[in-house]
Amino acid sequence: MITAEGLVKSYRDVKALDGLDLDVPQGTVFGLLGPNGAGKTTAVRVLSTLTRPDAGRAVVGGHDVTARPHEVRRLIGLSGQHAAVDELLTGRENLELIGRLLRVGNVPVRVAELLEQFELTEVADRPAGTYSGGTARRLDLAAALVGRPEVLFLDEPTTGLDPRSRLALWGLITGLVADGTTVLLTTQYLEEADRLANRIAVVDAGKVIANGTPDELKAKIGGEQVEVVLPDSSGAPAAVEALSTVASGSVRADGEHVTAPVTGGAAALAEALRELDARGVAVADIALRKPTLDDVFLSLTGKKGS
């Protein structure tokens, strides 16, 4: 449903995209992860026809985004990083306006459905300028769905939402995909990508540096990990030395947290405890766990996710 080949986009001396390649199957959630400035938002802007690439090619729903932007726009919905609503209009009027512009059938019914879905019914007739940041965000997301798009671009959609609203949005996205909608999602919440995305591309410096399912990406940095929490960071050097004797790869220290990739499961955990005890390393907590997307993100980019 979405294909990008060698996309390049520069802003003066900054190369936001540097040969970006993507392939997003229909009816899936595709996650774009990367540090700030990696090129995620620029990629969304190119794919949604808001920005022309300097080089490369992108196709959405069978239409070239540069040669046939109007056809692409008929297929897509977009919610950017910041709520783009008319603050002088009420929530209902914002959605009705979009419905009329998109020539949606039976606009009042569609608007009522979205107001209920996004829990906006009680504030529907208040000016959007009076909404809290989270409420304005929900209105913006509802606006992106007025036309029942085949392809939905969500650029950090849950920023500013409380946990309850975030979970509700996750459920809505899952339902849309079950009905055949294709979703391209950028997010700073790695848990969100892990929960929603069928496939993930990790982007850094304008290009894809890793691509796969969440489980495939986690497998690239090893299986299980022993994670040690120390009372304070002063014991980290000794803990690294101890865990290096049982680790299957490099041991990573971050303040009072020390992490080591291991094989052998519980036996490796027991051996790690013996080595720490032998060196007199005090331990506040220790656990055996599988890698998370945060580990993948840090391993690939050298930066922490949110």
C-alpha positions in Angstrom: 0.0 0.0 0.0 3.0 2.3 0.7 6.3 2.1 -1.1 9.2 4.5 -0.9 12.5 4.1 -2.8 15.5 6.1 -2.2 13.8 9.2 -0.8 16.0 12.2 -0.4 15.0 15.6 1.1 17.3 18.3 2.2 16.7 21.6 4.0 19.7 23.8 3.2 22.7 22.0 4.7 20.6 19.4 6.6 19.7 16.1 4.8 16.5 15.0 6.5 16.1 12.0 4.3 19.1 10.2 2.8 17.9 7.4 0.6 14.9 6.2 2.7 13.2 2.9 1.6 9.9 1.6 2.9 7.5 -1.1 2.0 4.2 -1.2 3.9 1.7 -4.0 3.2 -2.1 -3.2 3.1 -4.0 -3.7 6.3 -1.1 -3.4 8.7 0.4 -1.0 11.2 3.9 0.0 10.2 5.9 1.8 12.9 8.7 4.3 12.3 11.1 4.7 15.2 14.1 6.9 15.5 15.7 9.6 17.6 14.7 13.2 17.3 15.8 14.6 13.9 16.0 11.1 12.3 13.7 12.1 9.5 10.4 10.4 10.6 8.2 13.5 10.3 9.8 14.4 7.0 9.0 10.9 5.7 5.4 11.3 6.7 5.2 14.8 5.0 6.6 13.4 1.8 4.3 10.4 1.8 1.2 12.5 2.6 2.1 15.0 -0.3 2.8 17.9 2.0 6.5 18.0 0.9 8.1 17.1 -2.4 11.2 14.9 -2.2 14.4 16.1 -3.9 15.0 12.6 -5.3 13.5 9.1 -5.1 10.0 7.8 -5.6 7.0 7.2 -3.3 3.7 5.5 -4.1 0.6 5.4 -1.9 -2.4 3.3 -2.9 -1.0 2.8 -6.4 -0.5 6.6 -6.9 2.8 8.4 -7.2 2.9 11.1 -4.5 4.6 13.6 -6.8 2.8 12.9 -10.1 -0.7 12.3 -8.7 -0.9 14.0 -5.3 -4.7 14.7 -5.6 -5.4 11.0 -5.9 -3.2 10.2 -2.9 -5.0 12.8 -0.8 -8.4 11.1 -1.6 -7.1 8.0 0.1 -5.3 9.2 3.2 -6.0 10.7 6.6 -3.3 12.6 8.5 -2.8 13.6 12.1 0.5 15.5 12.7 2.4 16.1 15.9 0.4 19.1 16.9 -3.4 19.4 16.8 -4.5 21.3 13.7 -8.0 22.4 14.5 -9.8 25.7 14.1 -10.0 27.1 17.6 -12.9 29.5 16.7 -15.1 26.6 15.7 -16.7 24.1 18.0 -15.5 20.5 18.0 -18.6 19.5 16.0 -18.2 22.3 13.5 -14.6 21.3 12.9 -15.6 17.8 12.0 -18.6 18.9 10.0 -16.4 21.3 8.0 -14.0 18.5 7.1 -16.9 16.2 6.2 -18.3 18.7 3.8 -14.9 19.4 2.2 -14.4 15.6 1.7 -18.0 15.2 0.5 -18.7 12.6 3.1 -22.2 11.1 3.0 -24.6 11.9 5.9 -22.1 14.2 7.6 -24.1 14.7 10.9 -24.2 10.9 11.5 -20.5 10.5 10.8 -19.6 13.4 13.1 -21.8 12.0 15.9 -20.1 8.6 15.6 -16.6 10.2 15.9 -17.6 12.4 18.8 -18.8 9.4 20.7 -15.7 7.3 19.7 -13.3 9.9 21.0 -15.4 10.9 24.1 -16.0 14.4 22.8 -19.8 14.5 23.0 -19.9 16.6 26.2 -17.6 19.3 24.7 -18.7 19.0 21.1 -20.5 22.4 21.1 -17.7 24.4 22.8 -15.1 26.3 20.8 -12.0 24.2 20.2 -9.9 27.0 21.6 -11.3 26.2 25.1 -10.1 22.5 24.9 -7.3 21.1 27.0 -4.2 19.9 25.0 -5.3 16.3 25.3 -8.9 17.0 24.2 -7.7 19.1 21.2 -5.5 16.1 20.3 -8.5 13.7 20.3 -10.4 16.1 18.1 -7.5 16.3 15.6 -7.4 12.5 15.5 -11.1 12.3 14.9 -10.7 14.8 12.1 -8.2 12.5 10.4 -10.9 9.8 10.3 -13.9 11.7 9.0 -13.4 10.5 5.5 -12.8 6.8 6.4 -9.3 6.9 4.9 -7.7 3.8 3.4 -4.3 4.9 4.6 -3.8 6.7 7.9 -0.6 8.6 8.8 -0.2 9.1 12.5 2.8 11.3 13.5 3.2 10.7 17.3 -0.6 10.5 17.8 -0.7 9.9 21.5 1.5 12.7 22.6 -0.4 14.7 25.3 -2.9 11.9 25.9 -3.5 10.5 29.3 -3.0 6.7 29.7 -6.8 6.0 29.4 -7.1 8.0 26.2 -4.0 6.3 24.8 -5.4 2.8 25.5 -8.6 3.9 23.8 -6.8 5.1 20.7 -4.8 1.8 20.6 -8.1 0.0 20.5 -9.4 2.2 17.7 -6.3 1.7 15.6 -6.5 -2.0 16.0 -10.1 -1.9 14.9 -9.3 0.2 11.8 -6.6 -2.2 10.7 -8.9 -5.2 11.2 -11.3 -3.5 8.7 -8.4 -3.1 6.2 -7.0 0.3 6.9 -3.2 0.7 6.5 -1.5 2.8 9.3 1.9 4.3 9.2 2.8 5.3 12.8 5.6 7.4 14.2 5.9 7.4 17.9 8.3 8.1 20.8 6.6 5.5 23.0 8.3 2.2 22.3 5.7 0.3 24.1 3.2 1.7 21.7 5.1 0.5 18.7 5.6 -2.9 20.3 1.9 -3.2 21.0 0.6 -2.0 17.7 3.1 -2.4 14.9 3.2 -5.5 12.6 6.6 -4.3 11.3 9.0 -1.6 12.4 11.6 0.4 10.6 14.3 2.1 12.8 15.3 5.4 11.1 18.5 7.3 11.9 20.1 10.1 9.9 17.4 9.9 7.2 17.8 6.3 6.3 16.4 2.9 7.6 19.0 1.1 9.7 16.9 -1.8 10.7 13.6 -3.3 9.6 11.5 -6.2 10.8 8.8 -7.4 13.2 9.2 -6.4 16.8 10.4 -9.9 17.7 12.9 -10.0 14.8 14.4 -6.7 15.9 14.7 -7.9 19.5 16.3 -11.1 18.4 19.1 -9.1 16.7 20.5 -7.9 20.0 20.3 -11.3 21.7 18.0 -13.4 23.7 17.6 -12.9 27.4 19.3 -10.3 29.6 20.2 -10.1 33.3 19.4 -6.7 34.6 20.9 -5.5 37.9 19.9 -2.5 39.9 22.5 -1.3 42.3 22.0 0.9 45.4 24.1 3.5 43.7 26.3 3.9 40.6 29.6 3.5 42.6 29.3 -0.3 42.4 28.8 -0.3 38.6 32.5 -1.1 37.6 32.6 -4.1 39.9 29.2 -5.3 38.7 30.3 -5.0 35.0 33.4 -7.1 35.8 31.2 -9.7 37.6 28.6 -9.9 34.8 31.2 -10.0 32.1 32.1 -13.6 33.3 28.7 -14.9 32.4 27.6 -12.5 29.6 27.3 -13.6 26.0 28.0 -10.1 24.8 29.0 -6.7 26.0 27.8 -5.5 29.4 26.2 -2.1 29.5 26.2 0.2 32.5 23.9 3.2 32.9 24.2 4.8 36.3 23.0 2.2 38.8 21.5 -0.1 36.1 23.8 -2.8 34.6 22.6 -5.1 31.8 24.2 -8.2 30.4 23.1 -10.4 27.5 23.1 -14.1 28.6 22.2 -17.6 27.5 21.0 -20.3 29.8 18.0 -18.6 31.4 17.7 -19.2 35.2 21.1 -20.9 35.4 22.7 -17.7 34.0 20.8 -15.6 36.5 22.1 -17.9 39.4 25.7 -17.7 38.1 25.4 -13.9 37.9 24.3 -13.7 41.5 27.2 -15.9 42.6 29.7 -13.7 40.7 28.3 -10.5 42.1 28.3 -11.9 45.6 31.9 -13.1 45.2 33.0 -9.5 44.4 31.0 -8.0 47.3 28.6 -6.1 44.9 25.5 -5.0 46.7 22.3 -5.5 44.7 19.1 -3.7 45.1 17.3 -5.8 42.5 18.1 -8.4 39.8 15.9 -9.9 37.1 16.1 -12.0 34.0 14.1 -10.6 31.1 13.8 -10.6 27.3 15.0 -7.5 25.3 12.6 -4.7 24.7 12.3 -2.3 21.9 14.0 0.2 24.1 17.1 -2.1 24.1 16.8 -2.3 20.3 16.6 1.4 20.0 19.6 2.0 22.2 21.6 -0.7 20.5 21.0 0.6 17.0 21.0 4.4 17.6 23.1 4.8 20.7 20.2 6.9 22.2 17.4 6.1 24.6 13.8 5.9 23.5 11.1 7.7 25.4 
